[in-house]
Amino acid sequence: MEFLNGRYRQKLGLLPLRIAVLTVSDTRTPETDTSGGLLAERLQSAGHELAAQAIVRDDVDIIRNQVRDWVSNESIDLIISTGGTGFAPRDVTPEAIKPMFRREMDGFSIVFHKASLGTVGVSTLQSRAFAGQIDDTFVFCLPGSTGACRDGWDLVLALELDSRYRPCSLAGQIPRLRHLCA
């Protein structure tokens, strides 16, 4: 038991999240998608469920359609995307997803860039990593490099998505878990 907010409650174990991984790329295939593969491996190793995985082209409508499908799927708690966040002409992930947000999570970009600064230096400026909420589904958008995905998961998301992390984690904001984390 732990004392929290004036009352005792059971300490939580890991509450596995159901996470979809979206790779945005014109060139990657399931065999060459090292970034999506790394995210899938990391989240499963952390005890979460890989609820879905897909690769889509750098196209605003195609990206939005895949994200909409997953947001409407009750068996998916959150989405992590990789790719399309840079400054190449075909990088359109922010343009596709940000207009769909009802809320942006400004702190994610800040924390991601601070973590990334320690691994790639000022090259972190070339990323437009971002996060927010579409309806009640959280969406995290990482760069397409495997190193950036490693930084994003290992240095930011692994803790933020772990229900055991204190003082709080995002797991308590997932609709199906709110009553457990209150």
ZADO-1210 file (C-alpha; in nm, 4 decimals, padded with zeros to 6 digits):
<atoms>
<atom x="00.0000" y="00.0000" z="00.0000" code="MET" pos="1"/>
<atom x="00.1046" y="00.3587" z="-00.0535" code="GLU" pos="2"/>
<atom x="-00.0352" y="00.6821" z="00.0845" code="PHE" pos="3"/>
<atom x="-00.1298" y="00.9189" z="-00.1984" code="LEU" pos="4"/>
<atom x="-00.3498" y="01.2292" z="-00.2047" code="ASN" pos="5"/>
<atom x="-00.4703" y="01.1708" z="00.1487" code="GLY" pos="6"/>
<atom x="-00.5623" y="00.8040" z="00.1027" code="ARG" pos="7"/>
<atom x="-00.4092" y="00.4599" z="00.0869" code="TYR" pos="8"/>
<atom x="-00.4104" y="00.2669" z="-00.2389" code="ARG" pos="9"/>
<atom x="-00.2516" y="-00.0420" z="-00.3812" code="GLN" pos="10"/>
<atom x="00.0776" y="00.0114" z="-00.5580" code="LYS" pos="11"/>
<atom x="00.0310" y="-00.0548" z="-00.9259" code="LEU" pos="12"/>
<atom x="00.2258" y="-00.3074" z="-01.1229" code="GLY" pos="13"/>
<atom x="00.2852" y="-00.2471" z="-01.4892" code="LEU" pos="14"/>
<atom x="-00.0380" y="-00.1785" z="-01.6749" code="LEU" pos="15"/>
<atom x="00.0433" y="-00.2814" z="-02.0338" code="PRO" pos="16"/>
<atom x="-00.0584" y="-00.0334" z="-02.3003" code="LEU" pos="17"/>
<atom x="-00.1775" y="-00.1338" z="-02.6465" code="ARG" pos="18"/>
<atom x="00.0464" y="00.0624" z="-02.8826" code="ILE" pos="19"/>
<atom x="00.0334" y="00.0978" z="-03.2621" code="ALA" pos="20"/>
<atom x="00.3551" y="00.1789" z="-03.4516" code="VAL" pos="21"/>
<atom x="00.3315" y="00.3742" z="-03.7759" code="LEU" pos="22"/>
<atom x="00.6298" y="00.4167" z="-04.0080" code="THR" pos="23"/>
<atom x="00.5995" y="00.7028" z="-04.2564" code="VAL" pos="24"/>
<atom x="00.8323" y="00.6423" z="-04.5504" code="SER" pos="25"/>
<atom x="00.8380" y="00.6190" z="-04.9283" code="ASP" pos="26"/>
<atom x="01.1262" y="00.3717" z="-04.9205" code="THR" pos="27"/>
<atom x="01.0961" y="00.1399" z="-04.6190" code="ARG" pos="28"/>
<atom x="00.9551" y="-00.2096" z="-04.6323" code="THR" pos="29"/>
<atom x="00.8799" y="-00.4481" z="-04.3446" code="PRO" pos="30"/>
<atom x="01.2286" y="-00.5952" z="-04.3991" code="GLU" pos="31"/>
<atom x="01.4105" y="-00.2589" z="-04.3986" code="THR" pos="32"/>
<atom x="01.2043" y="-00.0732" z="-04.1365" code="ASP" pos="33"/>
<atom x="01.4645" y="-00.0633" z="-03.8599" code="THR" pos="34"/>
<atom x="01.2991" y="00.2304" z="-03.6797" code="SER" pos="35"/>
<atom x="00.9532" y="00.0761" z="-03.6612" code="GLY" pos="36"/>
<atom x="01.1157" y="-00.2555" z="-03.5736" code="GLY" pos="37"/>
<atom x="01.3107" y="-00.0996" z="-03.2883" code="LEU" pos="38"/>
<atom x="00.9983" y="00.0659" z="-03.1450" code="LEU" pos="39"/>
<atom x="00.8001" y="-00.2593" z="-03.1712" code="ALA" pos="40"/>
<atom x="01.0781" y="-00.4536" z="-02.9989" code="GLU" pos="41"/>
<atom x="01.1300" y="-00.1929" z="-02.7247" code="ARG" pos="42"/>
<atom x="00.7642" y="-00.1553" z="-02.6340" code="LEU" pos="43"/>
<atom x="00.7109" y="-00.5317" z="-02.6205" code="GLN" pos="44"/>
<atom x="01.0264" y="-00.5798" z="-02.4121" code="SER" pos="45"/>
<atom x="00.8867" y="-00.3201" z="-02.1711" code="ALA" pos="46"/>
<atom x="00.5718" y="-00.5310" z="-02.1281" code="GLY" pos="47"/>
<atom x="00.3374" y="-00.3431" z="-02.3598" code="HIS" pos="48"/>
<atom x="00.1377" y="-00.4927" z="-02.6468" code="GLU" pos="49"/>
<atom x="00.2089" y="-00.4182" z="-03.0128" code="LEU" pos="50"/>
<atom x="-00.1543" y="-00.3599" z="-03.1131" code="ALA" pos="51"/>
<atom x="-00.0839" y="-00.2782" z="-03.4795" code="ALA" pos="52"/>
<atom x="00.2017" y="-00.1886" z="-03.7104" code="GLN" pos="53"/>
<atom x="00.1990" y="-00.0328" z="-04.0581" code="ALA" pos="54"/>
<atom x="00.4129" y="00.1477" z="-04.3124" code="ILE" pos="55"/>
<atom x="00.2554" y="00.4292" z="-04.5153" code="VAL" pos="56"/>
<atom x="00.3884" y="00.6658" z="-04.7808" code="ARG" pos="57"/>
<atom x="00.4751" y="01.0289" z="-04.7085" code="ASP" pos="58"/>
<atom x="00.1307" y="01.1511" z="-04.8132" code="ASP" pos="59"/>
<atom x="-00.0956" y="01.3664" z="-04.5947" code="VAL" pos="60"/>
<atom x="-00.4197" y="01.1849" z="-04.6798" code="ASP" pos="61"/>
<atom x="-00.2714" y="00.8357" z="-04.6431" code="ILE" pos="62"/>
<atom x="-00.1139" y="00.9237" z="-04.3057" code="ILE" pos="63"/>
<atom x="-00.4390" y="01.0780" z="-04.1782" code="ARG" pos="64"/>
<atom x="-00.6487" y="00.7811" z="-04.2902" code="ASN" pos="65"/>
<atom x="-00.4254" y="00.5327" z="-04.1073" code="GLN" pos="66"/>
<atom x="-00.4203" y="00.7439" z="-03.7919" code="VAL" pos="67"/>
<atom x="-00.8004" y="00.7915" z="-03.8037" code="ARG" pos="68"/>
<atom x="-00.8491" y="00.4151" z="-03.8372" code="ASP" pos="69"/>
<atom x="-00.6335" y="00.3500" z="-03.5329" code="TRP" pos="70"/>
<atom x="-00.7880" y="00.6305" z="-03.3251" code="VAL" pos="71"/>
<atom x="-01.1325" y="00.4792" z="-03.3850" code="SER" pos="72"/>
<atom x="-01.0081" y="00.1301" z="-03.2867" code="ASN" pos="73"/>
<atom x="-01.0828" y="00.0680" z="-02.9178" code="GLU" pos="74"/>
<atom x="-00.8084" y="-00.1946" z="-02.8963" code="SER" pos="75"/>
<atom x="-00.5399" y="00.0741" z="-02.9518" code="ILE" pos="76"/>
<atom x="-00.4466" y="00.3008" z="-02.6598" code="ASP" pos="77"/>
<atom x="-00.1848" y="00.5158" z="-02.8288" code="LEU" pos="78"/>
<atom x="00.0145" y="00.5605" z="-03.1475" code="ILE" pos="79"/>
<atom x="00.3864" y="00.6131" z="-03.2021" code="ILE" pos="80"/>
<atom x="00.4942" y="00.7189" z="-03.5494" code="SER" pos="81"/>
<atom x="00.8416" y="00.7326" z="-03.6956" code="THR" pos="82"/>
<atom x="00.9459" y="00.9292" z="-04.0015" code="GLY" pos="83"/>
<atom x="00.8389" y="01.2349" z="-04.1930" code="GLY" pos="84"/>
<atom x="00.9339" y="01.4879" z="-03.9240" code="THR" pos="85"/>
<atom x="01.2371" y="01.6430" z="-04.0930" code="GLY" pos="86"/>
<atom x="01.2760" y="01.9128" z="-04.3570" code="PHE" pos="87"/>
<atom x="01.2989" y="01.7079" z="-04.6763" code="ALA" pos="88"/>
<atom x="01.0304" y="01.8063" z="-04.9280" code="PRO" pos="89"/>
<atom x="00.8380" y="01.4804" z="-04.8688" code="ARG" pos="90"/>
<atom x="00.8390" y="01.5112" z="-04.4851" code="ASP" pos="91"/>
<atom x="00.4717" y="01.5841" z="-04.4098" code="VAL" pos="92"/>
<atom x="00.3933" y="01.4017" z="-04.0844" code="THR" pos="93"/>
<atom x="00.3399" y="01.7241" z="-03.8831" code="PRO" pos="94"/>
<atom x="00.1236" y="01.8704" z="-04.1580" code="GLU" pos="95"/>
<atom x="-00.0843" y="01.5514" z="-04.1660" code="ALA" pos="96"/>
<atom x="-00.1308" y="01.4897" z="-03.7947" code="ILE" pos="97"/>
<atom x="-00.1154" y="01.8231" z="-03.6092" code="LYS" pos="98"/>
<atom x="-00.4449" y="01.9513" z="-03.7564" code="PRO" pos="99"/>
<atom x="-00.6132" y="01.6401" z="-03.6144" code="MET" pos="100"/>
<atom x="-00.5086" y="01.7192" z="-03.2549" code="PHE" pos="101"/>
<atom x="-00.7538" y="01.8449" z="-02.9974" code="ARG" pos="102"/>
<atom x="-00.4555" y="01.9074" z="-02.7666" code="ARG" pos="103"/>
<atom x="-00.0822" y="01.9347" z="-02.8265" code="GLU" pos="104"/>
<atom x="00.1750" y="01.8051" z="-02.5789" code="MET" pos="105"/>
<atom x="00.4364" y="02.0790" z="-02.6063" code="ASP" pos="106"/>
<atom x="00.6560" y="01.9268" z="-02.3361" code="GLY" pos="107"/>
<atom x="00.7214" y="01.6125" z="-02.5397" code="PHE" pos="108"/>
<atom x="00.9104" y="01.8017" z="-02.8086" code="SER" pos="109"/>
<atom x="01.1122" y="01.9880" z="-02.5477" code="ILE" pos="110"/>
<atom x="01.2070" y="01.6744" z="-02.3533" code="VAL" pos="111"/>
<atom x="01.2811" y="01.4796" z="-02.6737" code="PHE" pos="112"/>
<atom x="01.5115" y="01.7531" z="-02.8036" code="HIS" pos="113"/>
<atom x="01.6890" y="01.7825" z="-02.4689" code="LYS" pos="114"/>
<atom x="01.7522" y="01.4055" z="-02.4677" code="ALA" pos="115"/>
<atom x="01.8519" y="01.4051" z="-02.8343" code="SER" pos="116"/>
<atom x="02.0925" y="01.6958" z="-02.7826" code="LEU" pos="117"/>
<atom x="02.3001" y="01.4633" z="-02.5663" code="GLY" pos="118"/>
<atom x="02.3293" y="01.2022" z="-02.8430" code="THR" pos="119"/>
<atom x="02.3336" y="01.3936" z="-03.1743" code="VAL" pos="120"/>
<atom x="02.4189" y="01.7460" z="-03.0629" code="GLY" pos="121"/>
<atom x="02.2642" y="02.0413" z="-03.2412" code="VAL" pos="122"/>
<atom x="02.1519" y="01.8132" z="-03.5251" code="SER" pos="123"/>
<atom x="01.8414" y="01.7667" z="-03.3092" code="THR" pos="124"/>
<atom x="01.7269" y="02.0980" z="-03.4615" code="LEU" pos="125"/>
<atom x="01.6547" y="01.9098" z="-03.7844" code="GLN" pos="126"/>
<atom x="01.3678" y="01.7223" z="-03.6185" code="SER" pos="127"/>
<atom x="01.0091" y="01.8365" z="-03.5828" code="ARG" pos="128"/>
<atom x="00.9201" y="01.5677" z="-03.3267" code="ALA" pos="129"/>
<atom x="00.5852" y="01.6368" z="-03.1602" code="PHE" pos="130"/>
<atom x="00.2952" y="01.4793" z="-02.9699" code="ALA" pos="131"/>
<atom x="-00.0668" y="01.5399" z="-02.8831" code="GLY" pos="132"/>
<atom x="-00.4119" y="01.3915" z="-02.8478" code="GLN" pos="133"/>
<atom x="-00.6693" y="01.3014" z="-03.1104" code="ILE" pos="134"/>
<atom x="-00.9934" y="01.2395" z="-02.9224" code="ASP" pos="135"/>
<atom x="-00.8577" y="01.0388" z="-02.6219" code="ASP" pos="136"/>
<atom x="-00.5712" y="00.8762" z="-02.8148" code="THR" pos="137"/>
<atom x="-00.2186" y="01.0022" z="-02.7565" code="PHE" pos="138"/>
<atom x="00.0024" y="01.0254" z="-03.0656" code="VAL" pos="139"/>
<atom x="00.3825" y="01.0586" z="-03.0454" code="PHE" pos="140"/>
<atom x="00.5701" y="01.1435" z="-03.3665" code="CYS" pos="141"/>
<atom x="00.9412" y="01.0669" z="-03.3772" code="LEU" pos="142"/>
<atom x="01.2008" y="01.1159" z="-03.6500" code="PRO" pos="143"/>
<atom x="01.2679" y="00.8295" z="-03.8897" code="GLY" pos="144"/>
<atom x="01.6211" y="00.7435" z="-03.7850" code="SER" pos="145"/>
<atom x="01.6731" y="00.4383" z="-03.5681" code="THR" pos="146"/>
<atom x="01.8897" y="00.6442" z="-03.3326" code="GLY" pos="147"/>
<atom x="01.6154" y="00.9027" z="-03.2848" code="ALA" pos="148"/>
<atom x="01.3636" y="00.6264" z="-03.2129" code="CYS" pos="149"/>
<atom x="01.6048" y="00.4748" z="-02.9619" code="ARG" pos="150"/>
<atom x="01.6418" y="00.8146" z="-02.7912" code="ASP" pos="151"/>
<atom x="01.2669" y="00.8732" z="-02.8024" code="GLY" pos="152"/>
<atom x="01.1831" y="00.5383" z="-02.6454" code="TRP" pos="153"/>
<atom x="01.4760" y="00.4851" z="-02.4079" code="ASP" pos="154"/>
<atom x="01.5083" y="00.8417" z="-02.2802" code="LEU" pos="155"/>
<atom x="01.1473" y="00.9646" z="-02.2856" code="VAL" pos="156"/>
<atom x="00.8627" y="00.7265" z="-02.3668" code="LEU" pos="157"/>
<atom x="00.9762" y="00.4193" z="-02.1709" code="ALA" pos="158"/>
<atom x="00.9221" y="00.6038" z="-01.8431" code="LEU" pos="159"/>
<atom x="00.6277" y="00.8176" z="-01.9475" code="GLU" pos="160"/>
<atom x="00.4290" y="00.5121" z="-02.0590" code="LEU" pos="161"/>
<atom x="00.5164" y="00.2983" z="-01.7542" code="ASP" pos="162"/>
<atom x="00.2337" y="00.2987" z="-01.4980" code="SER" pos="163"/>
<atom x="00.4874" y="00.2400" z="-01.2194" code="ARG" pos="164"/>
<atom x="00.6742" y="00.5656" z="-01.2887" code="TYR" pos="165"/>
<atom x="00.6268" y="00.8278" z="-01.0197" code="ARG" pos="166"/>
<atom x="00.5167" y="01.0932" z="-00.9547" code="PRO" pos="167"/>
<atom x="00.2894" y="01.0072" z="-01.2494" code="CYS" pos="168"/>
<atom x="00.2848" y="00.8553" z="-01.5950" code="SER" pos="169"/>
<atom x="00.0658" y="00.8983" z="-01.8983" code="LEU" pos="170"/>
<atom x="-00.0853" y="00.5533" z="-01.8388" code="ALA" pos="171"/>
<atom x="-00.3326" y="00.7124" z="-01.5982" code="GLY" pos="172"/>
<atom x="-00.4718" y="00.9248" z="-01.8811" code="GLN" pos="173"/>
<atom x="-00.5558" y="00.6261" z="-02.1019" code="ILE" pos="174"/>
<atom x="-00.9384" y="00.5999" z="-02.0838" code="PRO" pos="175"/>
<atom x="-00.9544" y="00.2266" z="-02.0022" code="ARG" pos="176"/>
<atom x="-00.7019" y="00.2720" z="-01.7162" code="LEU" pos="177"/>
<atom x="-00.8228" y="00.5951" z="-01.5520" code="ARG" pos="178"/>
<atom x="-01.0151" y="00.4164" z="-01.2790" code="HIS" pos="179"/>
<atom x="-00.7070" y="00.2116" z="-01.1861" code="LEU" pos="180"/>
<atom x="-00.4692" y="00.5053" z="-01.1710" code="CYS" pos="181"/>
<atom x="-00.6944" y="00.7584" z="-00.9941" code="ALA" pos="182"/>
</atoms>
